[in-house]
Amino acid sequence: MSAHLSILQLVTAVVFALASAVWALGVIRIRHDRLESAARQHGGTLRSLPAQRRGAPPWESVELTPAERDAFAVLVRRFGETS
């Protein structure tokens, strides 16, 4: 304990620190609860998130030749062996 602080000042600082911690935990819990309730209302997905696509858009996809597919399959097998 610091010699130049009174007991009242120390108690006030501790109470303020505890109140700040309780407030922060309350804010975190409120945000978490709101996200969970929003997800439950919308079937597990949030409306603010875009829908996921099944595949790449046409401008981002490329048809591979049979040789390229074979080379890619070999590469995938090599990576599978190292892990």
C-alpha positions in Angstrom: 0.0 0.0 0.0 1.2 3.4 -0.8 2.0 5.6 2.3 0.7 8.8 0.8 -2.8 7.6 -0.1 -5.7 7.4 2.4 -7.8 4.3 2.9 -10.8 6.1 1.4 -8.8 6.8 -1.8 -7.6 3.2 -2.1 -11.2 1.8 -1.5 -12.5 4.3 -4.1 -10.0 3.1 -6.7 -10.8 -0.5 -6.1 -14.6 0.1 -6.3 -14.1 2.1 -9.5 -12.0 -0.7 -11.0 -14.5 -3.4 -10.1 -17.4 -1.3 -11.4 -15.5 -0.8 -14.7 -14.9 -4.5 -15.0 -18.6 -5.3 -14.3 -19.7 -2.7 -16.9 -17.3 -4.2 -19.6 -18.5 -7.7 -19.0 -22.1 -6.5 -19.2 -21.5 -4.8 -22.5 -19.8 -7.9 -23.9 -22.7 -10.1 -22.7 -25.4 -7.9 -24.2 -23.6 -7.9 -27.6 -23.2 -11.6 -27.5 -26.9 -12.2 -26.6 -28.1 -9.8 -29.3 -26.0 -11.7 -31.9 -27.3 -15.1 -30.7 -31.0 -13.9 -30.8 -30.5 -12.4 -34.3 -29.0 -15.7 -35.5 -31.9 -17.7 -34.0 -34.5 -15.5 -35.6 -33.0 -15.9 -39.0 -32.4 -19.6 -39.0 -28.8 -19.5 -37.9 -27.6 -17.0 -40.4 -27.4 -13.2 -40.1 -28.9 -11.0 -42.7 -25.9 -8.7 -42.8 -23.8 -11.5 -44.1 -23.9 -12.2 -47.9 -25.1 -15.6 -49.1 -22.3 -18.0 -49.8 -21.9 -19.3 -53.3 -21.6 -22.9 -54.2 -18.8 -22.2 -56.7 -16.6 -19.5 -58.1 -18.2 -16.8 -60.3 -17.8 -17.5 -64.0 -15.2 -14.9 -64.5 -13.0 -16.4 -61.7 -13.2 -20.0 -62.9 -11.0 -21.7 -65.6 -11.5 -25.0 -67.3 -8.5 -27.2 -66.8 -7.1 -29.5 -69.4 -6.8 -33.3 -68.5 -3.0 -32.8 -68.2 -3.5 -29.9 -65.7 -6.0 -31.9 -63.7 -3.5 -34.8 -63.5 -0.7 -32.5 -62.4 -3.0 -30.9 -59.8 -4.0 -34.4 -58.5 -0.3 -35.3 -58.1 0.4 -32.0 -56.3 -2.5 -32.6 -53.9 -1.3 -36.1 -53.1 2.2 -34.8 -52.4 0.8 -32.3 -49.9 -1.2 -35.0 -48.3 1.9 -37.1 -47.8 3.8 -34.4 -46.0 1.1 -33.6 -43.4 
